[in-house]
Amino acid sequence: MKKIVSLILAVTMAFSMVACGNKTNNTEPTSSDNQSSSSDSQEDKGSSSGAEIALVTDVGTIDDKSFNQGSWEGVVKFAEEKGISHKYYQPAEKSNEAITTTIELAIKGGAKTVVCPGYLFEVPVYNMQQKYPDVKFIIIDGTPQDGSGNYQVAENTEAIFFSEEQAGFLAGYGAVIDGYRNLGFMGGIAVPAVIRYGYGFVQGAEYAGKELGLKPGEITMNYTYVGDFDASPDHTAKAAAWYNEGVEVIFGCGGGVGNSVMKAAETADKKVIGVDVDQSVESETVITSAMKNLQNAVYKTLGEIYDGTFAGGRTVNLGAATNDILLPMETSKFQVFNEEQYNAIYTKVSNKEIELKDEKAAEKPDALGAEIVSVKFQ
């Protein structure tokens, strides 16, 4: 089953998360009709034509080989199977005002369901779910809130989260079993999803080290959050410095941050672990990706909406037990870590034979209690 899931997702690449801004929306959002593939879409500024299912991006596009694309592919798969009109909308900027305006554009265009990938949608969806009770909202990696920490998932909304610590664990475990001893974790902003990935990465490396009988401190891990989700020369320089110090593989966890790490790895002839979706086609340096099944999550929830089983008013946490966390073994470039070993450790994670710590377990990664892994938090 996990192999099938991996094959389905192999076309999905890279992860996109962006930080919230405070600007006022002063330009029109972009909308795009999509009845075939995203690459064939036509874009019209402020188009009045609408669709029954809408996805609003977190400012990025749906063909960005990222988090938006993974979610959009779930929309396309479901809508094309059922013959339902579908469309994506791109906010003009990173602000609650711009995102809210774009959601309303989709609804006025006829959207009965709006898919919102990312934590940037928390405040806009909180307001929209109350203003439009007949519209269904799917928010991924976020819970609707009023901006002051008061959370509410209305009956017409479902909030979807993933157990990223499980995906990070599998990546860390596989890397150490494969022979890597000098690791790096470079996250974007220290939001819960990124922290869970990183904490899982530490725990996976530690677990593999114990299995292999390694000594305390025999595995090292440089660990940092760079403070944004953008590609930048500074991030490339930092990754290059790590590689120059002896780091063999870096888990690049944060949209454009990962692309910066790949650039450094290509120059240094070192390795990268991708995030969220299969990033193997992004760079030859990517040995695997810590994935979450975005396409399946969106597809399944849309199915529940249309078959009348949509519960709403709830938060759903997806993970290994639902085959929504994985490594894409078919495209991975491991030399030692094989499918049999992967299936064995996956089963332990799925059955919770291995209890993993999440973002609430420690304030810093070097406080997770690892012994074999020496975490250098920067």
C-alpha angles and dihedrals in degrees: 000000000000089000091054091049090051092052092050091051099043091097092058116088143190133348130262126199125158135191122249117257133201102218125127116247107251101159134058120263120244123242129188134194112226119184095147130021122338091241090063095051124128118218124215123183110238093351112189094206112100145187139221095242118041133183120199112202125220087250093289125097129260092242094053093111087243150092091309092052093049091054093043092053089059089054093047094047093052097039095048092048091051098036094241123151113249137181142170129226127202120207116230093234146352102280138107089240094054093045092048091050090051094049089052090049089056093048094047086051090060105270113161093178126035121195114206116188114197146026091274087080097062098099097034093050091046089060098037096049089061096041093049108034092166093059120084119225128200112192120186124205093359144078120219110254138165097239093261097076097268105135128199132166105198124213091260093053138073122194115207124201133173133217093242091172087070093054091046090049092053091049094049092045093049093047094053094043086052090058105263114139104165108063137173135201117198111181129182115224116351095249118148096263093052092045091051091052091050096045090049090050091055092047094047092052090047093050093050091047091055091048090052093047095241121169126248111282094014089120119054127195128190107207131189147145111222095202101243142047098236134112109246141160088243092060091046090050092050092050090047090053091052092050090048089053090056105271107149103192132015125202100220104203114178125061110263090015087072091053089053090052091050091053091054092045092052091054094044095040090236134130140263136200113214128215142228097352136029105286096175094115091051094072139353086232092071109102095179142334131236098229139192120197100245095158094053094045093055093041093051095047092049088052090055091050093052098041092049098247096107107132100192125183092070146099117232123202115201126194147134093318089064094038090247096122121060153133114243097238094178091065099029119114100215115149099197109010105086140188094263091055090044093053091048095052091040090057091052091051093044093050090045089238081138111053110210129203118232133200092291094060099076140005092227135024092241088062095062092097098249115161107173090043113065104205116206103197112197 
